[in-house]
Amino acid sequence: MNGTWEAMADPTRRAIVENLARAELSAGEVAELFDTARPGVSRHLRVLREAGLVEARAEGQRRVYRLVPSALDEVEQWCRDVRTFWGQRLDALDTEIARGVRARRDAQGDQQ
């Protein structure tokens, strides 16, 4: 998964992935989406391809890229695990805060 994280660390590559999630695009179409020179976009596409996030196929003189959705499965699972981990802890914190509020309310009621 390290290759996936490294590839997705760059904002241009994330934007490319977002665009390829909507539709297959030729290298030229991807390049038109950015102010970056075509060789720079080609390097980004190569990094994404080497990370297994996108695939390319030849259509005549063009290379058409598509997202490989399954390449994001590990990222999605990691996000679920982190969400579960923190969700449980935040739920426990919420319970402790509620107990503290009740204890203060009870203590104030006892003083009156």
The first five atom37 places (N, CA, C, CB, O) and aatype in JSON, in Angstrom:
{
  "aatype": [12, 2, 7, 16, 17, 6, 0, 12, 0, 3, 14, 16, 1, 1, 0, 9, 19, 6, 2, 10, 0, 1, 0, 6, 10, 15, 0, 7, 6, 19, 0, 6, 10, 13, 3, 16, 0, 1, 14, 7, 19, 15, 1, 8, 10, 1, 19, 10, 1, 6, 0, 7, 10, 19, 6, 0, 1, 0, 6, 7, 5, 1, 1, 19, 18, 1, 10, 19, 14, 15, 0, 10, 3, 6, 19, 6, 5, 17, 4, 1, 3, 19, 1, 16, 13, 17, 7, 5, 1, 10, 3, 0, 10, 3, 16, 6, 9, 0, 1, 7, 19, 1, 0, 1, 1, 3, 0, 5, 7, 3, 5, 5],
  "atom_mask": [
    [1, 1, 1, 1, 1],
    [1, 1, 1, 1, 1],
    [1, 1, 1, 0, 1],
    [1, 1, 1, 1, 1],
    [1, 1, 1, 1, 1],
    [1, 1, 1, 1, 1],
    [1, 1, 1, 1, 1],
    [1, 1, 1, 1, 1],
    [1, 1, 1, 1, 1],
    [1, 1, 1, 1, 1],
    [1, 1, 1, 1, 1],
    [1, 1, 1, 1, 1],
    [1, 1, 1, 1, 1],
    [1, 1, 1, 1, 1],
    [1, 1, 1, 1, 1],
    [1, 1, 1, 1, 1],
    [1, 1, 1, 1, 1],
    [1, 1, 1, 1, 1],
    [1, 1, 1, 1, 1],
    [1, 1, 1, 1, 1],
    [1, 1, 1, 1, 1],
    [1, 1, 1, 1, 1],
    [1, 1, 1, 1, 1],
    [1, 1, 1, 1, 1],
    [1, 1, 1, 1, 1],
    [1, 1, 1, 1, 1],
    [1, 1, 1, 1, 1],
    [1, 1, 1, 0, 1],
    [1, 1, 1, 1, 1],
    [1, 1, 1, 1, 1],
    [1, 1, 1, 1, 1],
    [1, 1, 1, 1, 1],
    [1, 1, 1, 1, 1],
    [1, 1, 1, 1, 1],
    [1, 1, 1, 1, 1],
    [1, 1, 1, 1, 1],
    [1, 1, 1, 1, 1],
    [1, 1, 1, 1, 1],
    [1, 1, 1, 1, 1],
    [1, 1, 1, 0, 1],
    [1, 1, 1, 1, 1],
    [1, 1, 1, 1, 1],
    [1, 1, 1, 1, 1],
    [1, 1, 1, 1, 1],
    [1, 1, 1, 1, 1],
    [1, 1, 1, 1, 1],
    [1, 1, 1, 1, 1],
    [1, 1, 1, 1, 1],
    [1, 1, 1, 1, 1],
    [1, 1, 1, 1, 1],
    [1, 1, 1, 1, 1],
    [1, 1, 1, 0, 1],
    [1, 1, 1, 1, 1],
    [1, 1, 1, 1, 1],
    [1, 1, 1, 1, 1],
    [1, 1, 1, 1, 1],
    [1, 1, 1, 1, 1],
    [1, 1, 1, 1, 1],
    [1, 1, 1, 1, 1],
    [1, 1, 1, 0, 1],
    [1, 1, 1, 1, 1],
    [1, 1, 1, 1, 1],
    [1, 1, 1, 1, 1],
    [1, 1, 1, 1, 1],
    [1, 1, 1, 1, 1],
    [1, 1, 1, 1, 1],
    [1, 1, 1, 1, 1],
    [1, 1, 1, 1, 1],
    [1, 1, 1, 1, 1],
    [1, 1, 1, 1, 1],
    [1, 1, 1, 1, 1],
    [1, 1, 1, 1, 1],
    [1, 1, 1, 1, 1],
    [1, 1, 1, 1, 1],
    [1, 1, 1, 1, 1],
    [1, 1, 1, 1, 1],
    [1, 1, 1, 1, 1],
    [1, 1, 1, 1, 1],
    [1, 1, 1, 1, 1],
    [1, 1, 1, 1, 1],
    [1, 1, 1, 1, 1],
    [1, 1, 1, 1, 1],
    [1, 1, 1, 1, 1],
    [1, 1, 1, 1, 1],
    [1, 1, 1, 1, 1],
    [1, 1, 1, 1, 1],
    [1, 1, 1, 0, 1],
    [1, 1, 1, 1, 1],
    [1, 1, 1, 1, 1],
    [1, 1, 1, 1, 1],
    [1, 1, 1, 1, 1],
    [1, 1, 1, 1, 1],
    [1, 1, 1, 1, 1],
    [1, 1, 1, 1, 1],
    [1, 1, 1, 1, 1],
    [1, 1, 1, 1, 1],
    [1, 1, 1, 1, 1],
    [1, 1, 1, 1, 1],
    [1, 1, 1, 1, 1],
    [1, 1, 1, 0, 1],
    [1, 1, 1, 1, 1],
    [1, 1, 1, 1, 1],
    [1, 1, 1, 1, 1],
    [1, 1, 1, 1, 1],
    [1, 1, 1, 1, 1],
    [1, 1, 1, 1, 1],
    [1, 1, 1, 1, 1],
    [1, 1, 1, 1, 1],
    [1, 1, 1, 0, 1],
    [1, 1, 1, 1, 1],
    [1, 1, 1, 1, 1],
    [1, 1, 1, 1, 1]
  ],
  "atom_positions": [
    [[0.83, -1.2, 0.0], [0.0, 0.0, 0.0], [0.87, 1.25, 0.0], [-0.94, 0.0, 1.21], [0.38, 2.32, -0.36]],
    [[2.14, 1.15, 0.39], [2.99, 2.34, 0.42], [2.99, 3.07, -0.91], [4.4, 1.98, 0.8], [2.93, 4.3, -0.94]],
    [[3.07, 2.33, -2.01], [3.05, 2.97, -3.32], [1.77, 3.75, -3.54], [0.0, 0.0, 0.0], [1.78, 4.82, -4.14]],
    [[0.68, 3.22, -3.05], [-0.6, 3.9, -3.17], [-0.58, 5.21, -2.4], [-1.75, 3.01, -2.67], [-0.98, 6.25, -2.93]],
    [[-0.11, 5.17, -1.15], [-0.07, 6.38, -0.32], [0.87, 7.41, -0.93], [0.36, 6.04, 1.11], [0.55, 8.6, -0.98]],
    [[2.03, 6.96, -1.38], [2.99, 7.89, -1.97], [2.42, 8.52, -3.23], [4.3, 7.16, -2.29], [2.57, 9.73, -3.46]],
    [[1.76, 7.72, -4.05], [1.17, 8.25, -5.28], [0.07, 9.24, -4.97], [0.63, 7.11, -6.15], [-0.06, 10.26, -5.65]],
    [[-0.74, 8.94, -3.97], [-1.87, 9.8, -3.63], [-1.47, 11.03, -2.81], [-2.91, 9.01, -2.89], [-2.29, 11.9, -2.56]],
    [[-0.22, 11.09, -2.37], [0.24, 12.22, -1.57], [0.28, 13.51, -2.37], [1.62, 11.93, -1.01], [0.18, 14.6, -1.81]],
    [[0.43, 13.4, -3.68], [0.53, 14.6, -4.51], [-0.87, 15.09, -4.91], [1.37, 14.3, -5.77], [-1.68, 14.3, -5.38]],
    [[-1.15, 16.39, -4.72], [-2.49, 16.91, -5.04], [-2.86, 16.79, -6.52], [-2.59, 18.35, -4.63], [-4.03, 16.6, -6.84]],
    [[-1.9, 16.9, -7.41], [-2.21, 16.75, -8.84], [-2.62, 15.32, -9.13], [-0.99, 17.14, -9.72], [-3.57, 15.09, -9.88]],
    [[-1.92, 14.37, -8.55], [-2.29, 12.96, -8.77], [-3.65, 12.65, -8.16], [-1.22, 12.01, -8.19], [-4.43, 11.89, -8.74]],
    [[-3.94, 13.23, -7.0], [-5.28, 13.03, -6.42], [-6.34, 13.58, -7.36], [-5.4, 13.71, -5.02], [-7.39, 12.96, -7.56]],
    [[-6.08, 14.74, -7.94], [-7.04, 15.33, -8.88], [-7.19, 14.45, -10.12], [-6.59, 16.75, -9.29], [-8.29, 14.3, -10.64]],
    [[-6.1, 13.88, -10.59], [-6.18, 12.97, -11.75], [-7.06, 11.78, -11.39], [-4.77, 12.49, -12.19], [-7.93, 11.38, -12.17]],
    [[-6.83, 11.2, -10.21], [-7.63, 10.05, -9.78], [-9.1, 10.44, -9.69], [-7.14, 9.51, -8.41], [-9.97, 9.67, -10.12]],
    [[-9.4, 11.61, -9.14], [-10.79, 12.07, -9.05], [-11.42, 12.18, -10.42], [-10.86, 13.41, -8.33], [-12.57, 11.79, -10.61]],
    [[-10.69, 12.7, -11.38], [-11.22, 12.84, -12.74], [-11.41, 11.48, -13.41], [-10.31, 13.71, -13.58], [-12.39, 11.26, -14.12]],
    [[-10.46, 10.58, -13.18], [-10.58, 9.24, -13.77], [-11.67, 8.41, -13.09], [-9.24, 8.51, -13.69], [-12.15, 7.43, -13.66]],
    [[-12.05, 8.8, -11.89], [-13.17, 8.12, -11.22], [-14.48, 8.43, -11.93], [-13.25, 8.54, -9.73], [-15.43, 7.65, -11.86]],
    [[-14.53, 9.57, -12.62], [-15.74, 9.97, -13.35], [-15.8, 9.38, -14.75], [-15.83, 11.48, -13.42], [-16.87, 9.04, -15.25]],
    [[-14.63, 9.26, -15.39], [-14.61, 8.79, -16.79], [-13.2, 8.42, -17.21], [-15.19, 9.87, -17.74], [-12.22, 8.93, -16.66]],
    [[-13.11, 7.54, -18.19], [-11.82, 7.26, -18.81], [-11.4, 8.48, -19.6], [-11.89, 5.99, -19.72], [-12.23, 9.15, -20.22]],
    [[-10.11, 8.78, -19.58], [-9.6, 9.96, -20.29], [-8.29, 9.61, -20.99], [-9.39, 11.15, -19.32], [-7.5, 8.8, -20.5]],
    [[-8.09, 10.22, -22.13], [-6.8, 10.06, -22.8], [-5.77, 10.9, -22.06], [-6.89, 10.48, -24.3], [-6.12, 11.77, -21.26]],
    [[-4.51, 10.63, -22.31], [-3.45, 11.4, -21.68], [-3.6, 12.88, -22.02], [-2.06, 10.88, -22.11], [-3.4, 13.74, -21.17]],
    [[-3.94, 13.17, -23.25], [-4.14, 14.57, -23.67], [-5.29, 15.22, -22.93], [0.0, 0.0, 0.0], [-5.19, 16.39, -22.55]],
    [[-6.38, 14.49, -22.73], [-7.52, 15.03, -21.99], [-7.15, 15.31, -20.54], [-8.72, 14.07, -22.06], [-7.58, 16.31, -19.96]],
    [[-6.36, 14.41, -19.95], [-5.9, 14.63, -18.58], [-5.04, 15.89, -18.54], [-5.11, 13.4, -18.04], [-5.2, 16.73, -17.66]],
    [[-4.13, 16.01, -19.49], [-3.22, 17.16, -19.53], [-3.98, 18.48, -19.65], [-2.23, 17.01, -20.69], [-3.57, 19.49, -19.08]],
    [[-5.08, 18.47, -20.39], [-5.87, 19.69, -20.58], [-6.51, 20.19, -19.27], [-6.95, 19.45, -21.61], [-6.89, 21.35, -19.17]],
    [[-6.62, 19.31, -18.3], [-7.24, 19.67, -17.02], [-6.31, 20.47, -16.11], [-7.69, 18.42, -16.3], [-6.75, 21.03, -15.11]],
    [[-5.02, 20.53, -16.46], [-4.03, 21.13, -15.58], [-3.18, 22.15, -16.32], [-3.13, 20.05, -14.98], [-3.06, 22.12, -17.54]],
    [[-2.6, 23.05, -15.55], [-1.68, 24.04, -16.1], [-0.28, 23.45, -16.28], [-1.62, 25.27, -15.2], [0.59, 24.09, -16.86]],
    [[-0.08, 22.24, -15.8], [1.21, 21.56, -15.88], [1.51, 21.19, -17.33], [1.22, 20.31, -14.98], [0.6, 20.86, -18.09]],
    [[2.78, 21.23, -17.7], [3.19, 20.81, -19.04], [2.91, 19.32, -19.22], [4.7, 21.11, -19.27], [2.9, 18.57, -18.24]],
    [[2.68, 18.91, -20.44], [2.33, 17.51, -20.72], [3.35, 16.52, -20.17], [2.19, 17.31, -22.19], [2.95, 15.49, -19.63]],
    [[4.67, 16.79, -20.29], [5.6, 15.82, -19.7], [5.4, 15.64, -18.19], [7.03, 16.26, -19.97], [5.59, 14.54, -17.67]],
    [[5.03, 16.71, -17.5], [4.75, 16.61, -16.07], [3.53, 15.75, -15.8], [0.0, 0.0, 0.0], [3.54, 14.92, -14.89]],
    [[2.5, 15.93, -16.59], [1.29, 15.1, -16.45], [1.62, 13.65, -16.76], [0.14, 15.62, -17.38], [1.13, 12.74, -16.1]],
    [[2.44, 13.44, -17.77], [2.85, 12.07, -18.12], [3.57, 11.4, -16.96], [3.76, 12.07, -19.37], [3.37, 10.21, -16.69]],
    [[4.42, 12.16, -16.27], [5.11, 11.6, -15.09], [4.1, 11.24, -14.0], [6.15, 12.61, -14.54], [4.21, 10.19, -13.37]],
    [[3.12, 12.11, -13.78], [2.09, 11.8, -12.78], [1.33, 10.53, -13.16], [1.11, 12.99, -12.63], [1.08, 9.68, -12.31]],
    [[0.98, 10.41, -14.42], [0.26, 9.22, -14.88], [1.12, 7.97, -14.72], [-0.17, 9.38, -16.35], [0.62, 6.9, -14.36]],
    [[2.42, 8.1, -14.99], [3.32, 6.96, -14.82], [3.37, 6.52, -13.36], [4.74, 7.31, -15.32], [3.31, 5.32, -13.07]],
    [[3.48, 7.48, -12.44], [3.5, 7.15, -11.01], [2.22, 6.44, -10.61], [3.7, 8.43, -10.15], [2.25, 5.44, -9.89]],
    [[1.08, 6.94, -11.07], [-0.21, 6.32, -10.76], [-0.3, 4.91, -11.35], [-1.37, 7.18, -11.28], [-0.82, 3.99, -10.72]],
    [[0.22, 4.76, -12.56], [0.21, 3.45, -13.21], [1.1, 2.46, -12.45], [0.67, 3.57, -14.69], [0.72, 1.32, -12.21]],
    [[2.3, 2.91, -12.07], [3.22, 2.04, -11.34], [2.69, 1.67, -9.96], [4.58, 2.72, -11.19], [3.01, 0.6, -9.44]],
    [[1.89, 2.54, -9.37], [1.27, 2.25, -8.07], [0.05, 1.34, -8.22], [0.87, 3.55, -7.38], [-0.51, 0.88, -7.23]],
    [[-0.36, 1.1, -9.46], [-1.51, 0.23, -9.7], [-2.84, 0.94, -9.58], [0.0, 0.0, 0.0], [-3.89, 0.28, -9.55]],
    [[-2.83, 2.27, -9.49], [-4.07, 3.02, -9.34], [-4.79, 3.25, -10.66], [-3.79, 4.34, -8.69], [-6.02, 3.38, -10.68]],
    [[-4.05, 3.3, -11.75], [-4.67, 3.49, -13.07], [-4.09, 2.47, -14.04], [-4.45, 4.93, -13.59], [-2.99, 1.95, -13.84]],
    [[-4.83, 2.22, -15.07], [-4.39, 1.37, -16.18], [-4.5, 2.18, -17.46], [-5.24, 0.06, -16.27], [-5.32, 3.09, -17.58]],
    [[-3.65, 1.84, -18.42], [-3.69, 2.52, -19.71], [-3.85, 1.48, -20.81], [-2.4, 3.38, -19.94], [-3.35, 0.36, -20.71]],
    [[-4.56, 1.88, -21.84], [-4.67, 1.03, -23.03], [-4.46, 1.91, -24.25], [-6.06, 0.28, -23.09], [-4.77, 3.1, -24.25]],
    [[-3.94, 1.3, -25.27], [-3.7, 2.05, -26.51], [-4.96, 2.04, -27.35], [-2.51, 1.45, -27.3], [-5.6, 1.01, -27.54]],
    [[-5.3, 3.21, -27.85], [-6.38, 3.36, -28.84], [-5.79, 4.17, -29.97], [-7.68, 4.07, -28.22], [-5.8, 5.4, -29.95]],
    [[-5.27, 3.47, -30.97], [-4.57, 4.16, -32.05], [-3.33, 4.81, -31.49], [0.0, 0.0, 0.0], [-2.5, 4.15, -30.86]],
    [[-3.19, 6.1, -31.71], [-2.04, 6.85, -31.22], [-2.21, 7.32, -29.77], [-1.79, 8.05, -32.1], [-1.26, 7.79, -29.15]],
    [[-3.41, 7.19, -29.23], [-3.71, 7.7, -27.88], [-3.55, 6.61, -26.83], [-5.14, 8.26, -27.83], [-3.71, 5.42, -27.11]],
    [[-3.24, 7.05, -25.63], [-3.29, 6.15, -24.47], [-4.46, 6.62, -23.63], [-1.92, 6.17, -23.64], [-4.55, 7.79, -23.23]],
    [[-5.36, 5.7, -23.36], [-6.56, 6.01, -22.58], [-6.38, 5.42, -21.19], [-7.85, 5.47, -23.27], [-6.05, 4.24, -21.03]],
    [[-6.61, 6.25, -20.18], [-6.41, 5.85, -18.79], [-7.75, 5.65, -18.1], [-5.58, 6.9, -18.04], [-8.73, 6.33, -18.38]],
    [[-7.74, 4.68, -17.18], [-8.91, 4.44, -16.35], [-8.45, 4.13, -14.95], [-9.79, 3.3, -16.92], [-7.36, 3.6, -14.73]],
    [[-9.3, 4.45, -14.0], [-9.03, 4.18, -12.6], [-9.19, 2.69, -12.34], [-9.97, 5.0, -11.68], [-10.06, 2.04, -12.93]],
    [[-8.37, 2.14, -11.48], [-8.51, 0.76, -11.01], [-9.11, 0.86, -9.61], [-7.11, -0.03, -11.02], [-8.38, 0.98, -8.63]],
    [[-10.44, 0.79, -9.51], [-11.09, 1.02, -8.21], [-10.58, 0.1, -7.11], [-12.58, 0.85, -8.35], [-10.47, 0.51, -5.95]],
    [[-10.28, -1.14, -7.45], [-9.85, -2.09, -6.41], [-8.52, -1.67, -5.78], [-9.72, -3.48, -7.0], [-8.2, -2.1, -4.68]],
    [[-7.75, -0.84, -6.47], [-6.48, -0.36, -5.91], [-6.72, 0.52, -4.69], [-5.68, 0.41, -6.97], [-5.82, 0.71, -3.87]],
    [[-7.91, 1.06, -4.56], [-8.23, 1.93, -3.43], [-8.85, 1.16, -2.26], [-9.18, 3.03, -3.87], [-9.16, 1.75, -1.23]],
    [[-9.04, -0.15, -2.42], [-9.66, -0.96, -1.37], [-8.87, -0.89, -0.06], [-9.78, -2.41, -1.82], [-9.46, -0.77, 1.01]],
    [[-7.53, -0.97, -0.14], [-6.72, -0.92, 1.07], [-6.86, 0.43, 1.76], [-5.25, -1.19, 0.74], [-6.93, 0.5, 2.99]],
    [[-6.9, 1.48, 0.98], [-7.06, 2.82, 1.54], [-8.42, 2.92, 2.22], [-6.91, 3.91, 0.45], [-8.54, 3.44, 3.33]],
    [[-9.43, 2.42, 1.55], [-10.79, 2.46, 2.11], [-10.85, 1.67, 3.42], [-11.81, 1.9, 1.1], [-11.47, 2.12, 4.38]],
    [[-10.21, 0.49, 3.46], [-10.22, -0.32, 4.67], [-9.48, 0.4, 5.79], [-9.58, -1.69, 4.41], [-9.93, 0.38, 6.94]],
    [[-8.36, 1.02, 5.48], [-7.61, 1.77, 6.48], [-8.49, 2.89, 7.05], [-6.3, 2.35, 5.88], [-8.52, 3.1, 8.26]],
    [[-9.19, 3.59, 6.19], [-10.08, 4.68, 6.64], [-11.17, 4.14, 7.55], [-10.71, 5.4, 5.43], [-11.49, 4.75, 8.57]],
    [[-11.74, 2.99, 7.19], [-12.77, 2.38, 8.05], [-12.2, 2.01, 9.42], [-13.36, 1.12, 7.38], [-12.83, 2.25, 10.45]],
    [[-10.98, 1.43, 9.41], [-10.34, 1.03, 10.67], [-10.09, 2.24, 11.56], [-9.03, 0.29, 10.41], [-10.34, 2.2, 12.76]],
    [[-9.59, 3.32, 10.98], [-9.31, 4.54, 11.75], [-10.61, 5.13, 12.28], [-8.55, 5.58, 10.89], [-10.68, 5.56, 13.43]],
    [[-11.64, 5.15, 11.42], [-12.93, 5.69, 11.83], [-13.5, 4.88, 13.0], [-13.93, 5.69, 10.64], [-14.04, 5.45, 13.95]],
    [[-13.38, 3.56, 12.94], [-13.87, 2.7, 14.03], [-13.07, 2.95, 15.3], [-13.78, 1.21, 13.62], [-13.64, 3.1, 16.38]],
    [[-11.75, 2.98, 15.16], [-10.88, 3.21, 16.31], [-11.25, 4.51, 17.02], [-9.41, 3.26, 15.87], [-11.48, 4.51, 18.23]],
    [[-11.32, 5.61, 16.27], [-11.61, 6.9, 16.89], [-13.08, 7.02, 17.28], [-11.24, 8.02, 15.95], [-13.4, 7.69, 18.26]],
    [[-13.96, 6.39, 16.54], [-15.37, 6.43, 16.89], [-15.62, 5.84, 18.26], [0.0, 0.0, 0.0], [-16.38, 6.4, 19.05]],
    [[-14.98, 4.71, 18.55], [-15.13, 4.07, 19.86], [-14.58, 4.96, 20.97], [-14.42, 2.72, 19.87], [-15.2, 5.1, 22.03]],
    [[-13.44, 5.56, 20.73], [-12.83, 6.41, 21.76], [-13.64, 7.68, 21.97], [-11.4, 6.77, 21.38], [-13.8, 8.13, 23.11]],
    [[-14.14, 8.25, 20.9], [-14.96, 9.46, 21.04], [-16.28, 9.16, 21.73], [-15.21, 10.09, 19.67], [-16.78, 9.98, 22.5]],
    [[-16.85, 7.98, 21.45], [-18.07, 7.57, 22.16], [-17.79, 7.44, 23.66], [-18.61, 6.24, 21.6], [-18.6, 7.86, 24.49]],
    [[-16.63, 6.85, 24.0], [-16.28, 6.7, 25.42], [-16.06, 8.07, 26.05], [-15.01, 5.84, 25.57], [-16.48, 8.29, 27.19]],
    [[-15.41, 8.98, 25.34], [-15.21, 10.33, 25.85], [-16.54, 11.02, 26.07], [-14.34, 11.15, 24.88], [-16.74, 11.68, 27.09]],
    [[-17.47, 10.87, 25.13], [-18.79, 11.47, 25.27], [-19.49, 10.94, 26.52], [-19.65, 11.18, 24.01], [-20.14, 11.7, 27.25]],
    [[-19.37, 9.64, 26.77], [-19.97, 9.04, 27.96], [-19.36, 9.63, 29.23], [-19.79, 7.51, 27.95], [-20.08, 9.96, 30.17]],
    [[-18.03, 9.78, 29.26], [-17.36, 10.34, 30.43], [-17.75, 11.8, 30.65], [-15.84, 10.23, 30.29], [-17.94, 12.23, 31.79]],
    [[-17.87, 12.56, 29.59], [-18.29, 13.96, 29.71], [-19.7, 14.03, 30.28], [-18.23, 14.67, 28.34], [-19.98, 14.83, 31.17]],
    [[-20.59, 13.17, 29.77], [-21.97, 13.16, 30.26], [-22.01, 12.8, 31.74], [-22.84, 12.17, 29.45], [-22.79, 13.37, 32.5]],
    [[-21.17, 11.85, 32.16], [-21.1, 11.48, 33.58], [-20.64, 12.67, 34.42], [-20.15, 10.27, 33.78], [-21.2, 12.93, 35.48]],
    [[-19.64, 13.37, 33.94], [-19.12, 14.54, 34.66], [-20.18, 15.62, 34.79], [0.0, 0.0, 0.0], [-20.31, 16.24, 35.85]],
    [[-20.94, 15.85, 33.73], [-22.01, 16.86, 33.75], [-23.06, 16.44, 34.76], [-22.64, 17.03, 32.34], [-23.52, 17.26, 35.55]],
    [[-23.46, 15.17, 34.75], [-24.45, 14.67, 35.71], [-23.94, 14.78, 37.14], [-24.82, 13.22, 35.4], [-24.68, 15.17, 38.04]],
    [[-22.66, 14.44, 37.34], [-22.08, 14.5, 38.69], [-22.07, 15.94, 39.2], [-20.65, 13.92, 38.7], [-22.38, 16.18, 40.37]],
    [[-21.71, 16.9, 38.32], [-21.72, 18.3, 38.74], [-23.14, 18.76, 39.06], [-21.11, 19.2, 37.66], [-23.37, 19.46, 40.04]],
    [[-24.09, 18.35, 38.22], [-25.48, 18.73, 38.43], [-25.98, 18.16, 39.75], [-26.37, 18.24, 37.25], [-26.65, 18.85, 40.52]],
    [[-25.65, 16.89, 40.01], [-26.06, 16.26, 41.28], [-25.41, 16.95, 42.46], [-25.7, 14.76, 41.29], [-26.07, 17.16, 43.49]],
    [[-24.14, 17.31, 42.34], [-23.44, 17.98, 43.44], [-24.04, 19.35, 43.71], [-21.94, 18.11, 43.13], [-24.15, 19.76, 44.87]],
    [[-24.42, 20.06, 42.66], [-25.05, 21.37, 42.84], [-26.41, 21.22, 43.48], [-25.17, 22.1, 41.5], [-26.82, 22.06, 44.29]],
    [[-27.12, 20.17, 43.12], [-28.45, 19.92, 43.71], [-28.35, 19.6, 45.18], [0.0, 0.0, 0.0], [-29.21, 20.0, 45.97]],
    [[-27.29, 18.87, 45.57], [-27.08, 18.54, 46.97], [-26.75, 19.76, 47.81], [-25.97, 17.52, 47.1], [-27.06, 19.81, 48.99]],
    [[-26.11, 20.78, 47.19], [-25.72, 21.99, 47.92], [-26.88, 22.91, 48.14], [-24.63, 22.72, 47.18], [-26.81, 23.78, 49.01]],
    [[-27.93, 22.77, 47.41], [-29.09, 23.68, 47.54], [-30.05, 23.19, 48.55], [-29.81, 23.85, 46.24], [-31.07, 23.83, 48.79]]
  ]
}
